[in-house]
């Protein structure tokens, strides 16, 4: 392949990346501005909260429980060598609450909710429902995007808390089965070393995850073209892009949390 | 299908219609002035000018892909022209912001080609949607009005069904009920008879005629000439993004332009 052609193609990819990133940033900025402008569509937000929050609960609780069991087994395998079995509940709780819970909940919601948002809005685009909203004198952006973004941002910390809680329960079940530890002792030891800096920033960072998941799904749905194939692509790309952004943003957020709450004081 | 074929000779170049419309601007419910629109390299509308007087039915005819639906989308502000102006009730909607445009849209109804029902809502909620958004009516009155609009299109028993459970024709009728929910002053209708049986087509035509009698201005895009003859007061024939013929049904019948003749003599529906 001639060098000029390679440069052309690479240039196209780079330009396409920046064009998409720019458009996504503008879309996200608009969502933030519109979220503060009345009227507020509380009924739609509640409907999405039910869809994203309550209906994600079985997945989150099941996954959290299973992760708790597995983490407990791994923690036991490690700490047993040093005779530190008493630290298993605390180690598991810190790992869950600080990182595993928020990130796993984020990725699961990106899969379930992000794909749904991309597909639903994409289908509305190709079947002219978005145009029908506009023709009905309804601001489609506020009605479809802002309500989903707000609902997702509210749902994420709640889902993360549920995941953490079910993870701790899973850890207890595993520990009780292996060592017969009583539940009062398990929970006392679990939360012995958990402070404000462990719980609150890690849970609140998932608000950013919720924002990213809803924005990416909405953007790709809103810009869908190409019929049903386009809807499928929007759905798949929503999950992939939201997951990547979520993992990358997590690096920045953890750095930010450590800046404000240094680990030595945690 | 009986009637003359709408196929025209290759290389056919029709005579353009006069650029200036005879309807005074102040009497026009809808007015397009020298509107042009290009999608990529393709010129979809090229210097289109027409005006629709209040309480009249204006039918836009033309072959598929000649810019008829895009014309309707310009009128409700879903598409902005590259050049020219669009007026609704004397307001230049191309110069309005989102709130001003929303005010104008509240006085308009739009029936999309495939109905464009919101598939997360029931049929009844679809029709009630504009009433819930733009009126302060109590819920029982909203439901009653939605029920009346559905009854007008023969769907009174489908209130609680989801759009996915309806046939294409029923979805279209439900879309029309939604478009009429706020009793709009201007009703834009994209292919009202496409996919409908002849009896339902006639019922929809009668319903639209009834709307016109009550003062609604209709802009109808259609391929169905018998239906257009029944509904329309004025006609425009679009070809290649330009209006190539305009006038009453008699004017177009009298035209010796082969494309106009082909259209006006066809009896095809849908």
Interface residues (C-beta under 8 A of the other chain):
Chain A: X120 X123 X124 X127 X128 X129 X131 X132 X133 X134 X135 X136 X137 X138 X139
Chain B: X73 X76 X77 X78 X98 X102 X103 X105 X106 X108 X110 X112 X113 X114 X116 X117 X118 X119 X120 X129 X130 X133 X134 X178
